[in-house]
Amino acid sequence: MKTADQTPARQRVLDAAFSAFMQSGYAETSTLEIATRARVSKRELYAMVGNKQEILVACIRERAQRLQLPANLPEPRDRKMLARGLAAFGRQLLRETSDPTVIAVFRLAIAESLRAPEVALALASIGHQTSRAALHEIMVKAQSFGLLSGRPEEMVDQFAGLLWGNLMVGLLLRVTEPPNAREIVRRARNATAAFLKLYPHADKAAAAGLPPADRDSHDRGMS
């Protein structure tokens, strides 16, 4: 385990900033406090990361990297592989987003929404969009193999809704405990099964006379 002296200075700054934001709030935290906690000078802080808003963005971006598609996720060449991929990403999304530190950032964004709206903006533009982009990529690839019929943007919303349900509200209100490993597996599996029932194989959808996916959105996704 690394001691404080062995931790790289930039990481010390991000860790110190996150702790300060959680304890004092974003608006009340100064760059001097962050620098003092990280044991660096303000000049070093600005050189390594930037101003307070840039530090906030760096903290969120560091966590958001965990919401990207796993590098070893195979292409969904059939419905079984698609189900495996969706379930795997669903587990990853639930595990990372329901982490207490991430929930604390959501609560911070809500608490600071009037005094410091940049917190919510950074969270939405980096964290939220990262997971949506990863899901969108899965949907577009599945369409390219003829496995799904629907608009990718709508399918992303449907899968996310099935996966989360009311869990996030409960976590934010502190009336629900973070899901354990077994619950995460169950939620991801059930969301995947329900999603695939809603969006049948493209050939079956055509045979059933269901409206085809929007060709423009499909073509944009393939470009």
N, C-alpha and C positions, 0 to 999 in steps of 0.2 A: 504494500500500500504506500502511495506517495505521500510524503509530508508536504506541508504548505510551501516549504522552500524548494521542493522538487517539482511542484506543479508549474507548468509554463505560465508566464505572466499574463498572457491574454486570457487563458482559462480562469486564472484567479480573478481577473476583472469581471468576466461573465458570471462566475459563481458569486462574487461579492455583490454585483448589481442585482442578481436575481434575489438574493437574500434580503437586500435592502428594499427592493420593490415590494416584497412580500410583507416585510415588517412595517415599513413606513408609508407605503403607497408610492406610486410612480411620481406624482406631482410633488410630494414632499422630499423625495430623495434627490440629493445634489451630487454632481460629479465629484466634488471634494470628498463626500462620504464614501462613494464607491472607491475612489483612489486610496483613501485611508484604509478601508477594509481589505483592499487587494495588495496593500503595501507597495504601491507604485506612486510616482508623481503624477500630477494632473497632465503635465506635458506628455509623459509616457502613455497615459490613458488615451488622450486624444490621438496620439500617433498610432497606437495599436488598434483601437476600435472606432473612436470618433466621439461625437457628442452624445448626450443622454438618449436621444431618440435612436441614434445608430446603435447604441449599446442594447437598447430594448429589442430592436430588429434582429441583432446578432443572437440574442438569447432565444428568441422565438425561432429563428432560422435553424439554430443548432438542434432544437427539438424536432422541427418539421422534417429534417433529413430522415428521421426514423419512419416517416409516413410515406416514403417513396416505395415504389414496387421493389420487392426483393430481387436481387440480381439473378438468383437461381430459379425464378418462377418460370416454368415452361410455357411455351405458346399454347393457347387453347385450341388445339386442332380437332377436338371432339368435345361433346357435352360433358363427358366424364372429367376430362382435363380442365374444362372451364369450371366445373363445380369445385374441383380441387383448388384451382387458382383463386376463385372468389372466396372460398372458405378460409384459405391461408391468409389472404389479404384482410379479410374480415377479422380474423383473430389478431393480426398485427395492429389493425386500426383500433380495436377495442382495448387491447393491452396498453398501447402507447397513450391513447387519448384519455383513458380512465385513470392513468397514473396520477396520484395525488398532487404532484408538482404541476402537471398540466392543468388539472382542475383548478388549482390555485391561480394559474394565469388567467383562466376564464373568469374567475371571481374578481380578480384584479381589474380586468377589462370592464366588467359590469360596474364595479365600485367607482372606477375612475372615468366613466363614460362622459360625464359633464366637464370635469376639470381637465382631463387628459384623453380626449377621444382618439389620439394617435395610438393608444394601446390597443383598442378594439380594431382600429384600421389595420395595424400591423398584424394582429392575430388573424383577421379575416383574409388579408391579402397573401399571407405567407403560409400559416398553418392550415387553414381551411382549404385554400386552393391547392395545396400540395396533395392532400388526400383525394380531392375531387379529380385532379389531373391523373392520378394513378388509377383510380377507378374508371375514368373515361378511357384511358388507354386499354384497359382490359376489355371494355365493351366494344370499342372500335375493332380491336383484333378479333374478337369473337364474331363480329359481323363480317369481317373479311373472309372468315372461314365458313360463313353461312350458318352460324350456330344460333344467332339471335335475330329477331325481327322487332325493331323499335328504334326510337331516337336515343342516341347515346346519353344526351343530357338528362332525359327523363328516366332512363334506366339507372343512371347514377343516383338520382334522387330516390327512386324506389328502393334500391338496394340499401342505401344509407338509412332510410326510414325503417325498413324491416330489421336492419341490424341493431339500431339504437332504440327504437320505440320511445319510451319515456325515461330511459336510463339516465341520459344527460341531465334532464331536469332534476331528477332525484339526487344525483351527485352534486349538482350546484347548490341545491337546498339543504344538503347534508342529511337527507332523510333516507338515503340509500347507500349501502356500502359498495365500494368498488368491486366489480365482479372478480371472483377467483378464477383460477385456470380452467376448472371444469365448466363454470358458467360461461366463460368466454368461448370455449369450444362449442357448447350447446347453442349459444346465440348465433355464432357464425354458421354452424351447420343448418340450423332452422331457417335463418335468413336466406341462405343459398338455395335451399329446397323450395321455399316459398317464391323466391325470385324466379327460378327456372320454370315454375308452374305458370307464373304470370307472363313470361316471355318464352314461348315455345321455339323450337327449331324453326328456322326461316322457311324450310320446305313445308313443314306441317302448318305453319301460319298461312302460307299461300294456298295450300290445299283446303284450309278451312274458310278461305275467303276473307281473312283478316286484312285490314289496310296495310300496305307495305310501309317500310321505314322511309322517312324523308330522304330522297336521293341526294339532295344537296348536302345535308348534314353528314350523310355517309361518305360522300366524295370528299368533303373537307377533312373528315377524319382520316381518310386514306392518303391524303396528300402530305 
